[in-house]
């Protein structure tokens, strides 16, 4: 008998905000036994920014933080698994007056 691997469906959520925290969130799955796997996060600004905080969360629990200078993209070679039936998000703090911050979280749910 041959094993068949099925690639899970992927998702990507993007948000932006001007001089405010930008938050991209993936809500908990409707299936209580499914879990989100975060495979990449990114943040960027429309103008120069120095060391602005970007935080990855599972619900309200912080699981990672990075400082963004203009732009940062992180591909996780091993995706971060959230607990079953848990929302995940990435937040990018405000970059300053008239500066637009954009943030993206991507992954899959199985």
Secondary structure, DSSP 8 states (H G I E B T S, - for coil): ---------EEEEEEEEESS-EEEEE---SSTT--EEEEEEEEEESS---SEEEEEEETTEEEEEEEESSEEEEEEEEEEE--TT--EEEEE----TT-EEEEEEEEEE-
